[in-house]
Amino acid sequence: MISILFAVLTAMSNGTASVLQRRAAAEAPAETAMRFSLLRDLLHRPVWLGGIAMSIVAAVCQAVALATGPIAVVQPIFVIELPFTLLLGGLLFHRSFPRSVWLAVAEVAAGLALFLTTAAPSGGTEAVSPGAWFPALVATGIFLALLLAVGLKVRGNARAAALGLAAACGYALTAALMKDAMARLDSGAGALFTSWQLYATAAIGAGSLFVLQNALQAGSLAASQPMLSIGDALISTCYGVTLFAETLRTGWWLLPQLVALALVLLGCLNLSRSPLADGLTGPAAREPELPVTA
Protein backbone atom coordinates (compact mmCIF):
# COMPACT_ATOMS: atom_id res chain seq x y z
CA MET A 1 0.00 0.00 0.00
CA ILE A 2 2.88 2.40 0.73
CA SER A 3 4.27 1.89 -2.77
CA ILE A 4 0.88 2.59 -4.35
CA LEU A 5 0.38 5.73 -2.26
CA PHE A 6 3.77 7.14 -3.19
CA ALA A 7 3.27 6.13 -6.83
CA VAL A 8 0.08 8.20 -6.87
CA LEU A 9 1.89 11.10 -5.21
CA THR A 10 4.62 10.78 -7.84
CA ALA A 11 2.07 10.97 -10.64
CA MET A 12 0.42 14.02 -9.08
CA SER A 13 3.76 15.78 -8.60
CA ASN A 14 4.82 14.94 -12.14
CA GLY A 15 1.47 16.16 -13.41
CA THR A 16 1.98 19.51 -11.72
CA ALA A 17 5.50 19.67 -13.12
CA SER A 18 4.19 18.82 -16.59
CA VAL A 19 1.68 21.68 -16.56
CA LEU A 20 4.45 24.14 -15.73
CA GLN A 21 7.07 22.65 -18.05
CA ARG A 22 4.73 22.31 -21.02
CA ARG A 23 3.61 25.91 -20.62
CA ALA A 24 7.22 27.06 -20.73
CA ALA A 25 8.23 24.72 -23.58
CA ALA A 26 5.27 25.91 -25.66
CA GLU A 27 6.59 29.48 -25.48
CA ALA A 28 10.16 28.56 -26.47
CA PRO A 29 11.29 29.60 -29.98
CA ALA A 30 10.89 26.88 -32.62
CA GLU A 31 14.48 27.34 -33.82
CA THR A 32 15.81 26.01 -30.49
CA ALA A 33 14.45 22.52 -31.20
CA MET A 34 16.96 19.68 -30.57
CA ARG A 35 19.55 22.20 -29.35
CA PHE A 36 20.90 22.89 -25.88
CA SER A 37 19.79 26.47 -26.42
CA LEU A 38 16.27 25.18 -25.66
CA LEU A 39 17.32 24.36 -22.09
CA ARG A 40 19.17 27.67 -21.85
CA ASP A 41 15.97 29.48 -22.81
CA LEU A 42 13.88 27.45 -20.36
CA LEU A 43 16.29 28.14 -17.50
CA HIS A 44 15.30 31.81 -17.70
CA ARG A 45 11.61 31.02 -17.26
CA PRO A 46 10.42 30.88 -13.60
CA VAL A 47 7.46 28.71 -14.59
CA TRP A 48 9.81 26.04 -15.94
CA LEU A 49 11.98 26.21 -12.81
CA GLY A 50 8.86 25.65 -10.72
CA GLY A 51 8.18 22.58 -12.82
CA ILE A 52 11.70 21.32 -12.12
CA ALA A 53 11.13 21.77 -8.37
CA MET A 54 8.00 19.61 -8.59
CA SER A 55 9.98 17.07 -10.59
CA ILE A 56 12.41 16.79 -7.67
CA VAL A 57 9.49 16.15 -5.30
CA ALA A 58 8.25 13.50 -7.72
CA ALA A 59 11.69 11.87 -7.82
CA VAL A 60 11.73 11.53 -4.02
CA CYS A 61 8.23 10.01 -3.99
CA GLN A 62 9.18 7.66 -6.81
CA ALA A 63 12.27 6.49 -4.92
CA VAL A 64 10.11 5.60 -1.92
CA ALA A 65 7.56 3.84 -4.13
CA LEU A 66 10.21 1.78 -5.92
CA ALA A 67 11.96 0.90 -2.67
CA THR A 68 8.74 -0.51 -1.21
CA GLY A 69 7.06 -2.20 -4.18
CA PRO A 70 7.56 -4.00 -7.52
CA ILE A 71 8.48 -1.80 -10.48
CA ALA A 72 5.72 -3.52 -12.50
CA VAL A 73 3.19 -2.12 -10.01
CA VAL A 74 4.67 1.32 -9.44
CA GLN A 75 5.41 2.47 -12.99
CA PRO A 76 2.04 1.62 -14.64
CA ILE A 77 0.30 3.78 -12.02
CA PHE A 78 2.02 6.78 -13.59
CA VAL A 79 -0.46 6.70 -16.50
CA ILE A 80 -2.77 8.75 -14.26
CA GLU A 81 -0.30 11.59 -14.72
CA LEU A 82 -1.93 12.62 -18.02
CA PRO A 83 -5.49 12.94 -16.62
CA PHE A 84 -4.18 14.82 -13.60
CA THR A 85 -2.03 17.06 -15.81
CA LEU A 86 -4.90 18.08 -18.07
CA LEU A 87 -7.43 18.50 -15.27
CA LEU A 88 -4.99 20.65 -13.29
CA GLY A 89 -4.09 22.61 -16.40
CA GLY A 90 -7.78 23.17 -17.09
CA LEU A 91 -8.30 24.55 -13.59
CA LEU A 92 -5.23 26.80 -13.70
CA PHE A 93 -5.99 28.16 -17.17
CA HIS A 94 -9.76 28.39 -16.63
CA ARG A 95 -10.79 25.79 -19.23
CA SER A 96 -14.15 24.03 -19.36
CA PHE A 97 -14.47 20.28 -18.77
CA PRO A 98 -16.62 18.65 -21.48
CA ARG A 99 -18.20 15.25 -20.91
CA SER A 100 -15.72 13.62 -23.29
CA VAL A 101 -12.87 14.54 -20.94
CA TRP A 102 -14.48 12.80 -17.97
CA LEU A 103 -15.19 9.76 -20.16
CA ALA A 104 -11.53 9.64 -21.19
CA VAL A 105 -10.41 9.94 -17.55
CA ALA A 106 -12.71 7.01 -16.72
CA GLU A 107 -11.18 4.99 -19.57
CA VAL A 108 -7.65 5.52 -18.23
CA ALA A 109 -8.68 4.71 -14.66
CA ALA A 110 -10.62 1.60 -15.68
CA GLY A 111 -7.79 0.39 -17.92
CA LEU A 112 -5.20 0.84 -15.17
CA ALA A 113 -7.36 -0.96 -12.60
CA LEU A 114 -8.04 -3.82 -15.02
CA PHE A 115 -4.35 -4.20 -15.90
CA LEU A 116 -3.15 -4.27 -12.28
CA THR A 117 -5.93 -6.70 -11.31
CA THR A 118 -5.42 -9.13 -14.18
CA ALA A 119 -1.61 -8.92 -14.42
CA ALA A 120 -1.22 -8.99 -10.62
CA PRO A 121 2.52 -8.10 -10.61
CA SER A 122 4.22 -9.67 -7.61
CA GLY A 123 7.42 -11.11 -6.19
CA GLY A 124 10.80 -10.15 -7.49
CA THR A 125 14.14 -9.25 -5.99
CA GLU A 126 15.16 -5.92 -4.49
CA ALA A 127 18.42 -5.70 -6.45
CA VAL A 128 19.62 -6.68 -9.92
CA SER A 129 22.24 -9.40 -10.22
CA PRO A 130 25.60 -7.90 -11.35
CA GLY A 131 25.72 -9.67 -14.72
CA ALA A 132 22.18 -8.69 -15.76
CA TRP A 133 22.81 -4.98 -16.31
CA PHE A 134 25.21 -5.24 -19.25
CA PRO A 135 22.85 -6.90 -21.79
CA ALA A 136 19.96 -4.73 -20.58
CA LEU A 137 21.94 -1.53 -21.10
CA VAL A 138 23.18 -2.63 -24.53
CA ALA A 139 19.66 -3.52 -25.71
CA THR A 140 18.26 -0.27 -24.31
CA GLY A 141 21.06 1.76 -25.92
CA ILE A 142 20.37 0.27 -29.35
CA PHE A 143 16.63 0.91 -29.00
CA LEU A 144 17.19 4.51 -27.90
CA ALA A 145 19.67 5.15 -30.72
CA LEU A 146 17.12 3.98 -33.30
CA LEU A 147 14.36 6.15 -31.83
CA LEU A 148 16.57 9.23 -31.68
CA ALA A 149 17.74 8.64 -35.26
CA VAL A 150 14.13 8.53 -36.40
CA GLY A 151 13.29 11.60 -34.32
CA LEU A 152 16.09 13.59 -35.96
CA LYS A 153 15.04 12.48 -39.44
CA VAL A 154 11.32 13.34 -39.31
CA ARG A 155 9.35 16.40 -38.26
CA GLY A 156 6.11 17.38 -36.55
CA ASN A 157 3.97 14.70 -34.92
CA ALA A 158 6.20 11.88 -36.15
CA ARG A 159 9.14 13.44 -34.31
CA ALA A 160 6.99 14.01 -31.22
CA ALA A 161 5.94 10.34 -31.18
CA ALA A 162 9.48 9.00 -31.68
CA LEU A 163 10.98 11.30 -29.05
CA GLY A 164 8.06 10.63 -26.70
CA LEU A 165 8.79 6.91 -26.84
CA ALA A 166 12.53 7.60 -26.41
CA ALA A 167 11.78 9.66 -23.31
CA ALA A 168 9.55 6.86 -22.01
CA CYS A 169 12.37 4.36 -22.47
CA GLY A 170 14.77 6.68 -20.66
CA TYR A 171 12.39 7.20 -17.75
CA ALA A 172 11.72 3.45 -17.48
CA LEU A 173 15.46 2.79 -17.36
CA THR A 174 15.84 5.53 -14.76
CA ALA A 175 13.20 3.82 -12.60
CA ALA A 176 14.97 0.46 -12.85
CA LEU A 177 18.31 2.03 -11.93
CA MET A 178 16.73 3.96 -9.07
CA LYS A 179 15.14 0.82 -7.64
CA ASP A 180 18.45 -1.03 -7.83
CA ALA A 181 20.25 1.91 -6.20
CA MET A 182 17.73 2.13 -3.35
CA ALA A 183 18.34 -1.54 -2.57
CA ARG A 184 21.87 -0.52 -1.52
CA LEU A 185 20.43 1.35 1.46
CA ASP A 186 20.24 -1.99 3.27
CA SER A 187 24.04 -1.77 3.49
CA GLY A 188 24.01 1.87 4.61
CA ALA A 189 24.01 5.31 3.01
CA GLY A 190 27.62 4.89 1.94
CA ALA A 191 26.71 1.96 -0.27
CA LEU A 192 23.98 4.04 -1.92
CA PHE A 193 26.21 7.02 -2.67
CA THR A 194 29.02 4.88 -4.01
CA SER A 195 26.79 2.86 -6.35
CA TRP A 196 27.09 3.58 -10.08
CA GLN A 197 23.32 3.10 -10.40
CA LEU A 198 22.63 6.29 -8.45
CA TYR A 199 24.72 8.47 -10.77
CA ALA A 200 23.44 6.68 -13.87
CA THR A 201 19.92 7.48 -12.64
CA ALA A 202 20.77 11.20 -12.52
CA ALA A 203 22.52 11.21 -15.90
CA ILE A 204 19.86 9.26 -17.80
CA GLY A 205 17.10 11.18 -16.05
CA ALA A 206 18.61 14.48 -17.22
CA GLY A 207 18.95 13.15 -20.77
CA SER A 208 15.36 11.92 -20.75
CA LEU A 209 14.20 15.34 -19.59
CA PHE A 210 15.99 16.96 -22.53
CA VAL A 211 14.42 14.50 -24.99
CA LEU A 212 10.97 15.05 -23.46
CA GLN A 213 11.20 18.84 -23.82
CA ASN A 214 11.95 18.37 -27.51
CA ALA A 215 9.07 15.91 -27.89
CA LEU A 216 6.70 18.44 -26.34
CA GLN A 217 7.98 21.17 -28.63
CA ALA A 218 7.97 19.08 -31.81
CA GLY A 219 4.32 18.13 -32.17
CA SER A 220 0.90 17.73 -30.63
CA LEU A 221 0.25 16.24 -27.23
CA ALA A 222 -1.80 13.52 -28.97
CA ALA A 223 1.40 12.33 -30.66
CA SER A 224 3.83 12.41 -27.73
CA GLN A 225 1.81 11.69 -24.59
CA PRO A 226 0.34 8.25 -25.44
CA MET A 227 3.82 7.06 -26.45
CA LEU A 228 5.19 8.44 -23.19
CA SER A 229 2.47 6.99 -20.94
CA ILE A 230 2.08 3.54 -22.50
CA GLY A 231 5.77 3.24 -23.35
CA ASP A 232 6.87 3.94 -19.78
CA ALA A 233 4.41 1.41 -18.36
CA LEU A 234 5.27 -1.38 -20.79
CA ILE A 235 9.05 -0.92 -20.80
CA SER A 236 9.12 -0.63 -17.00
CA THR A 237 7.14 -3.86 -16.75
CA CYS A 238 9.69 -5.53 -19.02
CA TYR A 239 12.50 -4.33 -16.74
CA GLY A 240 10.59 -5.63 -13.74
CA VAL A 241 10.27 -9.10 -15.26
CA THR A 242 13.75 -9.39 -16.78
CA LEU A 243 15.90 -7.58 -14.21
CA PHE A 244 14.00 -8.01 -10.94
CA ALA A 245 12.37 -11.41 -11.59
CA GLU A 246 8.88 -10.03 -10.98
CA THR A 247 5.99 -12.22 -12.14
CA LEU A 248 2.83 -11.46 -14.11
CA ARG A 249 -0.16 -13.63 -14.84
CA THR A 250 -0.01 -15.18 -18.30
CA GLY A 251 -2.19 -17.57 -20.31
CA TRP A 252 -5.76 -16.42 -20.78
CA TRP A 253 -5.05 -13.48 -18.45
CA LEU A 254 -3.23 -11.85 -21.36
CA LEU A 255 -6.56 -11.12 -23.08
CA PRO A 256 -7.96 -8.80 -20.38
CA GLN A 257 -4.49 -7.27 -20.04
CA LEU A 258 -4.57 -6.33 -23.73
CA VAL A 259 -8.07 -4.93 -23.27
CA ALA A 260 -6.78 -2.90 -20.34
CA LEU A 261 -3.90 -1.47 -22.39
CA ALA A 262 -6.31 -0.63 -25.20
CA LEU A 263 -8.53 1.23 -22.72
CA VAL A 264 -5.59 3.22 -21.38
CA LEU A 265 -4.38 4.02 -24.89
CA LEU A 266 -7.87 5.12 -25.98
CA GLY A 267 -8.24 7.29 -22.90
CA CYS A 268 -4.81 8.89 -23.42
CA LEU A 269 -5.58 9.60 -27.08
CA ASN A 270 -8.96 11.13 -26.26
CA LEU A 271 -7.45 13.27 -23.50
CA SER A 272 -4.58 14.39 -25.73
CA ARG A 273 -7.05 15.48 -28.41
CA SER A 274 -9.38 17.23 -25.98
CA PRO A 275 -9.70 21.02 -25.69
CA LEU A 276 -7.77 20.81 -22.41
CA ALA A 277 -4.66 19.88 -24.38
CA ASP A 278 -4.77 23.11 -26.42
CA GLY A 279 -1.94 25.45 -25.59
CA LEU A 280 0.23 22.70 -24.13
CA THR A 281 2.08 21.91 -27.35
CA GLY A 282 5.17 23.57 -28.70
CA PRO A 283 5.38 26.13 -31.49
CA ALA A 284 6.61 23.49 -33.91
CA ALA A 285 3.29 21.70 -33.50
CA ARG A 286 1.34 24.77 -34.51
CA GLU A 287 3.27 25.45 -37.68
CA PRO A 288 2.72 23.66 -40.99
CA GLU A 289 5.20 20.86 -41.54
CA LEU A 290 7.86 21.40 -44.17
CA PRO A 291 9.14 18.66 -46.45
CA VAL A 292 12.25 16.93 -45.11
CA THR A 293 15.25 17.25 -47.41
CA ALA A 294 18.20 14.94 -47.49
Number of C-alpha atoms within 10 A of each C-alpha: 9 13 21 18 14 22 27 23 20 29 25 22 24 26 27 24 25 26 23 22 26 24 20 25 28 21 17 21 15 19 11 15 19 18 11 10 14 20 19 11 16 18 14 11 15 13 18 23 17 14 23 20 14 21 21 15 16 24 18 13 21 26 19 20 26 27 22 19 22 26 29 28 25 26 29 23 21 23 26 21 21 26 24 20 22 27 23 19 23 18 12 10 11 10 16 12 15 11 8 14 22 15 14 23 22 16 22 28 20 16 25 21 16 20 24 17 15 19 20 16 22 17 15 19 14 22 18 20 11 7 8 12 12 10 10 14 12 11 10 16 14 10 13 20 12 12 21 18 13 16 26 12 13 16 20 21 23 19 27 32 28 27 32 33 30 28 32 30 26 28 27 26 24 23 25 24 23 23 29 25 26 23 19 20 14 9 9 10 11 10 15 19 15 12 14 12 20 19 16 16 22 14 13 17 20 15 14 23 18 18 24 25 25 27 36 30 34 33 25 28 30 20 26 29 26 26 25 25 25 21 23 27 25 18 22 27 26 17 20 29 20 15 20 24 18 21 18 18 14 12 6 9 15 15 11 16 21 15 14 25 20 16 22 29 22 17 27 27 20 21 28 25 16 18 17 23 20 14 17 25 24 27 21 25 23 16 12 8 13 8 8 8 6 4
